[in-house]
Amino acid sequence: MPALIDTPEAANRLARAIASDLSLYNEAKIKEGIENDTFFTVLTEEIAEGRAHYESRVDKKLVESTNFFDRALVDVILARKGHIKSKIW
């Protein structure tokens, strides 16, 4: 088993990579979620799976003291989908 990630930089990179994969493999769901303001509902399972993967690879103290995964969802997925028509923006 690989060592747990214990630096903020590496944890942030992992969070952003996971969010990027979520975006790549769930484009239709993301579009639907943004259009209908149901992003977190539509992607509940995928986000939970991504979060579980992140938390399994990052030192628990770092997971608890940062919000890298949540920020990555916003920065990597939502911020890049501003072109999708939505009542939320």
Phi and psi in degrees as GROMACS dihedral restraints (atoms count N, CA, C in turn):
[ dihedral_restraints ]
;  ai    aj    ak    al  type     phi  dphi    fc
    3     4     5     6     1   -67.5    20    10
    4     5     6     7     1   155.3    20    10
    6     7     8     9     1   -65.3    20    10
    7     8     9    10     1   150.1    20    10
    9    10    11    12     1   -70.3    20    10
   10    11    12    13     1   145.1    20    10
   12    13    14    15     1   -69.7    20    10
   13    14    15    16     1   130.3    20    10
   15    16    17    18     1  -129.8    20    10
   16    17    18    19     1    14.3    20    10
   18    19    20    21     1  -118.4    20    10
   19    20    21    22     1   142.2    20    10
   21    22    23    24     1   -57.6    20    10
   22    23    24    25     1   -38.9    20    10
   24    25    26    27     1   -62.1    20    10
   25    26    27    28     1   -46.2    20    10
   27    28    29    30     1   -68.9    20    10
   28    29    30    31     1   -38.4    20    10
   30    31    32    33     1   -63.8    20    10
   31    32    33    34     1   -41.8    20    10
   33    34    35    36     1   -64.4    20    10
   34    35    36    37     1   -42.3    20    10
   36    37    38    39     1   -60.4    20    10
   37    38    39    40     1   -43.8    20    10
   39    40    41    42     1   -63.2    20    10
   40    41    42    43     1   -45.7    20    10
   42    43    44    45     1   -58.0    20    10
   43    44    45    46     1   -44.0    20    10
   45    46    47    48     1   -68.7    20    10
   46    47    48    49     1   -35.2    20    10
   48    49    50    51     1   -66.5    20    10
   49    50    51    52     1   -42.1    20    10
   51    52    53    54     1   -64.2    20    10
   52    53    54    55     1   -44.5    20    10
   54    55    56    57     1   -62.1    20    10
   55    56    57    58     1   -38.8    20    10
   57    58    59    60     1   -62.8    20    10
   58    59    60    61     1   -42.4    20    10
   60    61    62    63     1   -63.8    20    10
   61    62    63    64     1   -42.3    20    10
   63    64    65    66     1   -57.7    20    10
   64    65    66    67     1   -43.6    20    10
   66    67    68    69     1   -64.6    20    10
   67    68    69    70     1   -43.8    20    10
   69    70    71    72     1   -64.0    20    10
   70    71    72    73     1   -42.3    20    10
   72    73    74    75     1   -95.3    20    10
   73    74    75    76     1    -1.2    20    10
   75    76    77    78     1  -133.7    20    10
   76    77    78    79     1    35.2    20    10
   78    79    80    81     1   -55.4    20    10
   79    80    81    82     1   -46.0    20    10
   81    82    83    84     1   -65.2    20    10
   82    83    84    85     1   -42.8    20    10
   84    85    86    87     1   -65.4    20    10
   85    86    87    88     1   -39.1    20    10
   87    88    89    90     1   -63.4    20    10
   88    89    90    91     1   -45.8    20    10
   90    91    92    93     1   -60.0    20    10
   91    92    93    94     1   -46.9    20    10
   93    94    95    96     1   -60.5    20    10
   94    95    96    97     1   -44.4    20    10
   96    97    98    99     1   -64.8    20    10
   97    98    99   100     1   -37.9    20    10
   99   100   101   102     1   -71.7    20    10
  100   101   102   103     1   -45.8    20    10
  102   103   104   105     1   -60.1    20    10
  103   104   105   106     1   -36.3    20    10
  105   106   107   108     1  -104.7    20    10
  106   107   108   109     1     7.4    20    10
  108   109   110   111     1    54.8    20    10
  109   110   111   112     1    43.2    20    10
  111   112   113   114     1  -129.6    20    10
  112   113   114   115     1    26.2    20    10
  114   115   116   117     1   -49.9    20    10
  115   116   117   118     1   -53.3    20    10
  117   118   119   120     1   -71.7    20    10
  118   119   120   121     1   -26.5    20    10
  120   121   122   123     1   -74.3    20    10
  121   122   123   124     1   -48.0    20    10
  123   124   125   126     1   -63.9    20    10
  124   125   126   127     1   -33.9    20    10
  126   127   128   129     1  -105.8    20    10
  127   128   129   130     1    23.0    20    10
  129   130   131   132     1   -53.2    20    10
  130   131   132   133     1   -51.4    20    10
  132   133   134   135     1   -65.6    20    10
  133   134   135   136     1   -44.6    20    10
  135   136   137   138     1   -65.5    20    10
  136   137   138   139     1   -41.6    20    10
  138   139   140   141     1   -66.4    20    10
  139   140   141   142     1   -42.0    20    10
  141   142   143   144     1   -61.9    20    10
  142   143   144   145     1   -41.6    20    10
  144   145   146   147     1   -64.8    20    10
  145   146   147   148     1   -43.7    20    10
  147   148   149   150     1   -64.0    20    10
  148   149   150   151     1   -41.9    20    10
  150   151   152   153     1   -63.8    20    10
  151   152   153   154     1   -42.7    20    10
  153   154   155   156     1   -61.5    20    10
  154   155   156   157     1   -41.5    20    10
  156   157   158   159     1   -63.1    20    10
  157   158   159   160     1   -46.7    20    10
  159   160   161   162     1   -57.3    20    10
  160   161   162   163     1   -50.3    20    10
  162   163   164   165     1   -67.1    20    10
  163   164   165   166     1   -26.0    20    10
  165   166   167   168     1   -76.1    20    10
  166   167   168   169     1   -18.7    20    10
  168   169   170   171     1  -104.3    20    10
  169   170   171   172     1   -14.5    20    10
  171   172   173   174     1  -112.3    20    10
  172   173   174   175     1   140.2    20    10
  174   175   176   177     1   -52.5    20    10
  175   176   177   178     1   134.7    20    10
  177   178   179   180     1   -56.2    20    10
  178   179   180   181     1   -39.3    20    10
  180   181   182   183     1   -62.0    20    10
  181   182   183   184     1   -38.4    20    10
  183   184   185   186     1   -71.6    20    10
  184   185   186   187     1   -39.7    20    10
  186   187   188   189     1   -59.7    20    10
  187   188   189   190     1   -44.6    20    10
  189   190   191   192     1   -73.4    20    10
  190   191   192   193     1   -23.7    20    10
  192   193   194   195     1  -101.3    20    10
  193   194   195   196     1     0.5    20    10
  195   196   197   198     1  -133.4    20    10
  196   197   198   199     1   168.1    20    10
  198   199   200   201     1  -125.9    20    10
  199   200   201   202     1    37.4    20    10
  201   202   203   204     1   -58.0    20    10
  202   203   204   205     1   -41.0    20    10
  204   205   206   207     1   -65.9    20    10
  205   206   207   208     1   -47.0    20    10
  207   208   209   210     1   -63.1    20    10
  208   209   210   211     1   -41.6    20    10
  210   211   212   213     1   -62.9    20    10
  211   212   213   214     1   -37.4    20    10
  213   214   215   216     1   -64.4    20    10
  214   215   216   217     1   -39.1    20    10
  216   217   218   219     1   -58.2    20    10
  217   218   219   220     1   -44.0    20    10
  219   220   221   222     1   -71.0    20    10
  220   221   222   223     1   -50.8    20    10
  222   223   224   225     1   -69.6    20    10
  223   224   225   226     1   -42.1    20    10
  225   226   227   228     1   -87.6    20    10
  226   227   228   229     1   -34.8    20    10
  228   229   230   231     1  -100.9    20    10
  229   230   231   232     1   -64.5    20    10
  231   232   233   234     1   -65.6    20    10
  232   233   234   235     1   -46.0    20    10
  234   235   236   237     1   -63.0    20    10
  235   236   237   238     1   -29.5    20    10
  237   238   239   240     1   -85.0    20    10
  238   239   240   241     1    -4.8    20    10
  240   241   242   243     1  -109.2    20    10
  241   242   243   244     1    24.2    20    10
  243   244   245   246     1   -61.4    20    10
  244   245   246   247     1   -17.3    20    10
  246   247   248   249     1   -76.7    20    10
  247   248   249   250     1   -13.8    20    10
  249   250   251   252     1   -80.2    20    10
  250   251   252   253     1   126.5    20    10
  252   253   254   255     1   -63.8    20    10
  253   254   255   256     1   130.4    20    10
  255   256   257   258     1  -155.4    20    10
  256   257   258   259     1   149.6    20    10
  258   259   260   261     1   -77.5    20    10
  259   260   261   262     1   -10.7    20    10
  261   262   263   264     1   -83.6    20    10
  262   263   264   265     1    -9.7    20    10
